[in-house]
């Protein structure tokens, strides 16, 4: 596998023609700069020393023309480099985002959103800066160094060799600098990800922070992370400040060496004044690349460390992939069969040997204590996670052999924590069916009993809601989420405690409206209220990941087990409240 540097450079391959044009322009640019000291030497020798004043204007005109050409080439080259870097950045960011869309739920269970955002912003900008500025700087400085070396050798080999004495020393210092700075940059990037995650979590959870008066605690945690970032940045600054002046000093010594050596050569009659002036004109082009070594290493180290985690995400394949021979049933009817299904999160087994046959159109209620595996059971239907053993069939086909998108498009999922986007209420409802007409959206809203609060909103269905549904109550978000699931007319409907945030009267109204929707549709209901599940065709009670009880409401009540105890507890609570 290519190293970080190699992979960054490989990004230029699709743009190699345009990149080649930019490099050619810079080559011409460097040549114009290399010619100027030669012309300057002729001005001194031919015009000033020998009195050939007729050559003054042509030589000065040539110098002026080369200067103007260099400015034009620099402008064009800069535009090309910036375009290439921005195009690559766009492609990388889009590619990573598309890649993340394919990742399974397990990936987002393990990776923090703030860290991912850090890779898509700060890290990607470091890569872009390298492609836009550092690659050009490396190329330009190599050309400058090689070109000025050749021209100086042609004019005065002795003086050139005197200057090059400093090159091995500068190379050694640069190597030590890179060895020290690169690990620090890696720590800085990781700490940046930590602080971005902290800020994202705290700002998203600000309502909770204020509800528990924990502002001081969060400020202390953020300040600690920020202090760690400051310490690491200061460490990088100290390394940079220690090496840069020393490297600058070494490269600056080349000027007095050239002047001293050149003056000696002139005094010995082995060099004329014009040649000395010309050689002096090449000193900057020869020594500046030496000065730039520290900056180039600094930018390269930042780009490589930034790219490592970015490419890590790009290389991280999804555990859940659609098979090449994937298929879809001729008709989605909603027949679901759990055949000895076992599922684990890592080493923790959540579901054990689940066997369940749900006929098309049946309603199954899933109950149990918190952590018993209720939500996990229904998430397996859309293959958001893969089971460890057994098989899960939807309409006769194992979900691992289903085409993923058609399967998921036929499952309406209403989660307990209803997530809404910062958009209009109507567009949130039609999210799963963007071409749905307004009449269908309004009908779905009526079914979810969401039409009343929507029509009472300032702009009705065009009302913009805040991030994650801010501006709506918990019950309003849940009702909007139910409407979104109902609109797609799914074969399988999953209601994961979807009415927990509404009052019992509203829940009753929603259930009555849903009767027509649930008819001839396979439905899984996860709920804690007995009123939500008592009419189900089948009720299963999970305990420690296993089906402890199953049957209809009346059958389970006669059994007098876990379910009957839950009913008794709720009735007792209702009496106490009354």
TIDO-790292 format. One line per 8 residues: number of its first residue (from 1); for each residue x, z, y of C-alpha. Coordinates in steps of 0.1 Angstrom, whole numbers, plus 5000, padded with zeros to 4 digits. Layout:
! residues N
NUM	X/Z/Y; ... $
This chain:
! residues 578
1	5000/5000/5000; 5012/4992/5035; 5024/5020/5057; 5005/5030/5088; 5028/5008/5110; 5024/4978/5086; 4987/4981/5086; 4985/4982/5124 $
9	5006/4951/5127; 4985/4934/5100; 4955/4938/5124; 4971/4910/5145; 4970/4885/5117; 4935/4871/5125; 4946/4866/5161; 4981/4852/5153 $
17	4976/4819/5172; 4966/4836/5204; 4992/4863/5199; 5018/4835/5194; 5008/4820/5227; 5013/4853/5244; 5047/4858/5227; 5058/4823/5238 $
25	5048/4830/5274; 5068/4862/5273; 5098/4843/5258; 5096/4818/5287; 5093/4848/5310; 5124/4864/5297; 5143/4831/5299; 5134/4829/5336 $
33	5148/4864/5342; 5180/4856/5323; 5186/4825/5345; 5183/4844/5378; 5217/4863/5375; 5234/4830/5367; 5220/4815/5398; 5230/4846/5418 $
41	5265/4842/5406; 5266/4806/5418; 5253/4817/5452; 5282/4841/5455; 5309/4818/5441; 5298/4784/5454; 5280/4792/5486; 5296/4824/5500 $
49	5331/4820/5485; 5336/4782/5485; 5314/4775/5515; 5291/4749/5497; 5261/4758/5520; 5242/4727/5509; 5235/4745/5477; 5220/4776/5493 $
57	5184/4764/5497; 5182/4747/5463; 5196/4778/5446; 5173/4802/5465; 5143/4778/5459; 5151/4779/5422; 5152/4817/5422; 5119/4818/5441 $
65	5102/4793/5417; 5114/4813/5387; 5100/4845/5402; 5066/4829/5409; 5065/4814/5374; 5074/4848/5359; 5045/4865/5378; 5020/4838/5365 $
73	5032/4841/5329; 5031/4879/5331; 4994/4877/5343; 4984/4853/5316; 5003/4872/5289; 4987/4905/5300; 4952/4890/5298; 4958/4877/5263 $
81	4972/4910/5250; 4943/4930/5264; 4918/4906/5250; 4934/4908/5215; 4936/4946/5216; 4899/4949/5227; 4887/4925/5201; 4906/4944/5174 $
89	4892/4977/5187; 4857/4963/5186; 4862/4950/5150; 4877/4983/5138; 4850/5005/5154; 4823/4982/5141; 4839/4980/5107; 4842/5017/5104 $
97	4807/5023/5115; 4794/4998/5090; 4815/5014/5063; 4801/5049/5072; 4766/5035/5068; 4775/5028/5032; 4788/5062/5024; 4767/5086/5003 $
105	4752/5118/5015; 4780/5137/4998; 4805/5123/5023; 4786/5137/5052; 4782/5170/5034; 4820/5173/5034; 4831/5156/5066; 4822/5169/5100 $
113	4806/5146/5126; 4829/5158/5154; 4860/5148/5134; 4846/5114/5126; 4838/5108/5163; 4873/5118/5172; 4887/5091/5148; 4863/5065/5163 $
121	4873/5073/5199; 4907/5090/5207; 4925/5078/5175; 4912/5042/5179; 4923/5042/5216; 4958/5051/5205; 4959/5022/5181; 4946/4999/5208 $
129	4972/5011/5233; 4999/5004/5207; 4986/4969/5201; 4982/4961/5238; 5013/4977/5253; 5038/4989/5227; 5040/4958/5206; 5046/4938/5237 $
137	5072/4964/5249; 5090/4961/5216; 5091/4923/5217; 5101/4922/5254; 5128/4947/5251; 5143/4931/5220; 5144/4897/5238; 5158/4913/5270 $
145	5185/4931/5250; 5194/4901/5229; 5193/4876/5258; 5212/4897/5282; 5238/4905/5255; 5244/4867/5249; 5246/4859/5286; 5269/4888/5293 $
153	5291/4879/5264; 5293/4844/5277; 5303/4856/5311; 5325/4886/5302; 5329/4897/5266; 5351/4926/5276; 5326/4942/5300; 5298/4937/5275 $
161	5316/4955/5247; 5323/4984/5271; 5286/4988/5278; 5276/4986/5241; 5297/5016/5233; 5266/5037/5243; 5242/5019/5219; 5250/5038/5187 $
169	5248/5071/5205; 5213/5062/5219; 5202/5050/5185; 5212/5083/5169; 5193/5103/5196; 5163/5081/5192; 5162/5087/5154; 5163/5125/5159 $
177	5136/5123/5186; 5113/5104/5162; 5119/5129/5134; 5108/5158/5156; 5079/5142/5176; 5060/5126/5148; 5048/5157/5129; 5038/5173/5162 $
185	5016/5143/5171; 5000/5146/5137; 4991/5182/5144; 4978/5172/5178; 4954/5146/5163; 4941/5171/5138; 4936/5197/5164; 4918/5172/5186 $
193	4894/5166/5157; 4889/5203/5154; 4880/5208/5191; 4857/5177/5191; 4839/5191/5161; 4836/5225/5178; 4822/5210/5210; 4798/5188/5191 $
201	4784/5216/5170; 4781/5241/5199; 4764/5216/5222; 4740/5204/5195; 4732/5240/5186; 4730/5253/5222; 4694/5265/5217; 4705/5288/5189 $
209	4735/5300/5209; 4714/5310/5238; 4686/5324/5215; 4711/5349/5201; 4730/5354/5233; 4763/5343/5217; 4777/5323/5246; 4807/5347/5249 $
217	4814/5343/5212; 4813/5305/5213; 4834/5305/5245; 4860/5326/5227; 4861/5303/5197; 4864/5272/5218; 4891/5287/5240; 4911/5296/5209 $
225	4909/5260/5196; 4916/5247/5231; 4946/5271/5233; 4959/5258/5200; 4957/5223/5213; 4975/5233/5245; 5003/5249/5225; 5008/5218/5204 $
233	5007/5195/5235; 5032/5217/5252; 5054/5215/5221; 5053/5177/5222; 5060/5178/5259; 5090/5201/5254; 5104/5177/5228; 5098/5147/5250 $
241	5113/5165/5280; 5144/5175/5261; 5152/5140/5247; 5141/5117/5275; 5165/5129/5303; 5194/5128/5278; 5185/5092/5267; 5181/5082/5303 $
249	5215/5097/5311; 5232/5078/5283; 5216/5045/5293; 5224/5051/5330; 5261/5056/5322; 5262/5018/5314; 5260/5010/5351; 5292/5028/5362 $
257	5309/5016/5330; 5301/4980/5340; 5312/4984/5376; 5344/5002/5367; 5353/4976/5340; 5343/4947/5362; 5363/4960/5392; 5393/4963/5369 $
265	5389/4928/5356; 5386/4914/5392; 5417/4933/5403; 5436/4918/5374; 5424/4884/5383; 5405/4879/5350; 5370/4878/5367; 5357/4865/5400 $
273	5333/4883/5423; 5304/4860/5415; 5307/4867/5378; 5308/4904/5384; 5276/4902/5405; 5260/4881/5377; 5271/4905/5350; 5257/4934/5371 $
281	5224/4916/5373; 5222/4918/5335; 5229/4955/5333; 5193/4965/5338; 5181/4940/5312; 5206/4954/5288; 5202/4991/5295; 5164/4992/5301 $
289	5156/4986/5265; 5178/5016/5257; 5158/5036/5282; 5125/5025/5267; 5134/5035/5231; 5121/5071/5236; 5088/5058/5251; 5084/5032/5223 $
297	5090/5058/5196; 5065/5081/5213; 5038/5055/5215; 5045/5043/5179; 5044/5078/5165; 5011/5085/5182; 4996/5052/5169; 5008/5058/5134 $
305	4995/5094/5132; 4962/5083/5148; 4958/5054/5123; 4964/5075/5092; 4931/5094/5093; 4913/5063/5106; 4925/5042/5077; 4917/5071/5054 $
313	4881/5068/5063; 4882/5030/5060; 4898/5032/5025; 4875/5060/5013; 4851/5041/4990; 4815/5052/4983; 4809/5070/4950; 4775/5053/4950 $
321	4777/5016/4947; 4752/4989/4938; 4761/4974/4905; 4767/4936/4902; 4739/4934/4877; 4715/4956/4898; 4679/4947/4896; 4645/4956/4910 $
329	4612/4958/4891; 4587/4930/4894; 4564/4955/4910; 4570/4989/4925; 4543/5011/4910; 4559/5046/4913; 4563/5055/4877; 4591/5082/4877 $
337	4607/5097/4846; 4634/5124/4846; 4650/5123/4812; 4672/5153/4806; 4686/5151/4841; 4715/5174/4850; 4731/5175/4885; 4759/5194/4901 $
345	4774/5199/4935; 4811/5200/4925; 4814/5228/4900; 4780/5243/4908; 4752/5231/4885; 4719/5228/4905; 4696/5211/4881; 4697/5216/4843 $
353	4681/5193/4817; 4651/5183/4838; 4624/5164/4819; 4595/5151/4839; 4571/5121/4835; 4551/5112/4866; 4526/5084/4862; 4519/5060/4891 $
361	4495/5076/4916; 4500/5111/4905; 4509/5140/4928; 4536/5164/4917; 4542/5197/4935; 4576/5213/4932; 4578/5250/4939; 4604/5277/4935 $
369	4626/5301/4954; 4652/5290/4980; 4681/5274/4962; 4663/5266/4930; 4669/5229/4934; 4636/5216/4948; 4650/5194/4975; 4679/5182/4953 $
377	4654/5170/4927; 4636/5146/4951; 4668/5133/4967; 4679/5120/4933; 4650/5095/4934; 4666/5074/4962; 4700/5077/4945; 4714/5096/4975 $
385	4734/5115/4949; 4743/5104/4913; 4733/5126/4884; 4759/5139/4859; 4740/5134/4827; 4706/5121/4815; 4687/5093/4832; 4663/5089/4860 $
393	4639/5060/4858; 4618/5044/4885; 4594/5019/4872; 4614/5016/4840; 4648/5010/4855; 4675/5037/4858; 4682/5043/4895; 4718/5036/4889 $
401	4709/5000/4880; 4684/4996/4909; 4692/4975/4940; 4697/5003/4965; 4679/4990/4996; 4647/4978/4979; 4646/5011/4960; 4649/5032/4992 $
409	4625/5010/5011; 4598/5019/4986; 4604/5056/4991; 4588/5074/5021; 4609/5105/5027; 4597/5133/5050; 4624/5159/5052; 4619/5195/5062 $
417	4642/5192/5092; 4626/5162/5108; 4652/5141/5125; 4641/5118/5154; 4661/5095/5175; 4664/5094/5213; 4639/5067/5217; 4602/5062/5223 $
425	4577/5079/5200; 4564/5045/5189; 4599/5032/5179; 4606/5064/5160; 4574/5060/5140; 4581/5023/5133; 4618/5030/5125; 4613/5020/5088 $
433	4592/4990/5097; 4604/4977/5131; 4580/4947/5131; 4549/4969/5126; 4522/4962/5152; 4510/4990/5175; 4477/4993/5156; 4495/5002/5124 $
441	4517/5027/5143; 4486/5043/5158; 4469/5044/5124; 4499/5062/5109; 4500/5086/5138; 4463/5094/5132; 4469/5101/5095; 4497/5125/5104 $
449	4475/5141/5131; 4501/5131/5157; 4478/5109/5178; 4465/5138/5199; 4498/5151/5213; 4511/5115/5216; 4482/5103/5237; 4485/5135/5258 $
457	4521/5127/5266; 4530/5112/5300; 4536/5077/5287; 4518/5080/5254; 4535/5061/5226; 4562/5049/5251; 4573/5085/5259; 4610/5088/5254 $
465	4619/5119/5234; 4653/5136/5236; 4681/5137/5211; 4670/5150/5177; 4634/5151/5190; 4641/5175/5218; 4610/5178/5240; 4587/5180/5209 $
473	4577/5211/5191; 4588/5216/5154; 4553/5207/5143; 4551/5176/5165; 4584/5164/5151; 4572/5169/5115; 4540/5150/5122; 4559/5122/5138 $
481	4582/5121/5107; 4551/5120/5084; 4537/5091/5104; 4571/5073/5101; 4570/5077/5063; 4533/5067/5060; 4538/5035/5081; 4561/5018/5055 $
489	4534/5021/5028; 4558/5034/5002; 4552/5034/4964; 4567/5069/4963; 4561/5095/4990; 4582/5126/4993; 4570/5155/5014; 4597/5181/5016 $
497	4581/5211/5031; 4568/5186/5057; 4541/5208/5072; 4560/5241/5073; 4562/5240/5111; 4524/5234/5117; 4496/5260/5117; 4473/5262/5087 $
505	4444/5245/5105; 4466/5215/5114; 4480/5215/5078; 4445/5213/5065; 4436/5184/5088; 4468/5166/5078; 4460/5171/5041; 4425/5157/5046 $
513	4439/5126/5064; 4466/5122/5037; 4441/5121/5008; 4434/5084/5014; 4472/5078/5018; 4481/5096/4986; 4455/5078/4966; 4472/5054/4941 $
521	4506/5065/4954; 4531/5087/4935; 4538/5118/4957; 4562/5146/4954; 4553/5177/4975; 4577/5205/4981; 4559/5234/4997; 4557/5272/4999 $
529	4521/5274/5008; 4498/5273/4978; 4472/5255/4999; 4495/5225/5000; 4500/5222/4962; 4469/5236/4944; 4453/5201/4941; 4483/5184/4927 $
537	4480/5167/4893; 4511/5186/4881; 4529/5216/4895; 4564/5225/4883; 4581/5257/4892; 4619/5257/4893; 4640/5287/4886; 4678/5285/4886 $
545	4677/5247/4884; 4654/5247/4853; 4617/5240/4849; 4603/5275/4843; 4566/5265/4844; 4545/5234/4847; 4508/5226/4847; 4478/5224/4870 $
553	4469/5252/4894; 4442/5266/4871; 4465/5265/4840; 4494/5282/4858; 4471/5309/4872; 4459/5316/4836; 4495/5318/4825; 4500/5347/4848 $
561	4537/5339/4854; 4559/5330/4884; 4533/5307/4900; 4505/5333/4897; 4528/5359/4912; 4535/5335/4942; 4498/5330/4947; 4492/5368/4946 $
569	4519/5374/4971; 4505/5349/4995; 4470/5362/4992; 4483/5397/4998; 4502/5387/5028; 4471/5369/5042; 4450/5400/5037; 4476/5422/5055 $
577	4477/5398/5084; 4439/5397/5086 $
